[in-house]
Amino acid sequence: MARGRKLMDDQKAAIKAAHDTGVPYTTLAVQYGVSVATILRVCRQDTYERQKAANRRYQAANIKKITETRKVTHQNYRLSFHANSDSEVIERLNSQENVTDYIRQLVLRDIKTHDVKN
């Protein structure tokens, strides 16, 4: 339950007291209308922070893996559809930040070459 409602200090104290007597997190979550993570944050802040940090590290590692896989796949895809004569063009495209002007020049050159042939 994302930001369903905020717990007051007296509710937090009651949750801690109930947890100390052995009431499970899920029961407390249903009783107060919040998520189990909220109850965990109230009762055991250190455990909640450790889990949150571990989740962030896990997500960051996944994003890095996905980004690297996409880069390699994109590079392989581009290279697989071009002959050796185009490798110079591909290397130049990969080395430039903004390739719009370079592509425009290539297209104009192709148009001129095509017009000369006809």
Contacts in CASP RR format, 6 or more apart in sequence:
PFRMAT RR
TARGET T0000
AUTHOR 0000-0000-0000
METHOD contacts of the structure
MODEL  1
MARGRKLMDDQKAAIKAAHDTGVPYTTLAVQYGVSVATILRVCRQDTYER
QKAANRRYQAANIKKITETRKVTHQNYRLSFHANSDSEVIERLNSQENVT
DYIRQLVLRDIKTHDVKN
1 33 0 8 1.000
1 34 0 8 1.000
1 35 0 8 1.000
1 38 0 8 1.000
2 35 0 8 1.000
4 33 0 8 1.000
4 34 0 8 1.000
5 33 0 8 1.000
5 34 0 8 1.000
7 15 0 8 1.000
7 32 0 8 1.000
7 34 0 8 1.000
7 38 0 8 1.000
7 42 0 8 1.000
11 32 0 8 1.000
12 42 0 8 1.000
15 28 0 8 1.000
15 32 0 8 1.000
15 39 0 8 1.000
15 42 0 8 1.000
15 43 0 8 1.000
16 42 0 8 1.000
16 43 0 8 1.000
18 28 0 8 1.000
19 25 0 8 1.000
19 28 0 8 1.000
19 39 0 8 1.000
19 43 0 8 1.000
25 36 0 8 1.000
25 39 0 8 1.000
25 40 0 8 1.000
25 43 0 8 1.000
26 36 0 8 1.000
28 39 0 8 1.000
29 35 0 8 1.000
29 36 0 8 1.000
29 38 0 8 1.000
29 39 0 8 1.000
32 39 0 8 1.000
37 48 0 8 1.000
40 47 0 8 1.000
40 48 0 8 1.000
40 51 0 8 1.000
41 48 0 8 1.000
75 94 0 8 1.000
78 90 0 8 1.000
79 87 0 8 1.000
79 90 0 8 1.000
82 89 0 8 1.000
82 90 0 8 1.000
89 106 0 8 1.000
92 102 0 8 1.000
93 99 0 8 1.000
93 102 0 8 1.000
93 103 0 8 1.000
96 102 0 8 1.000
END
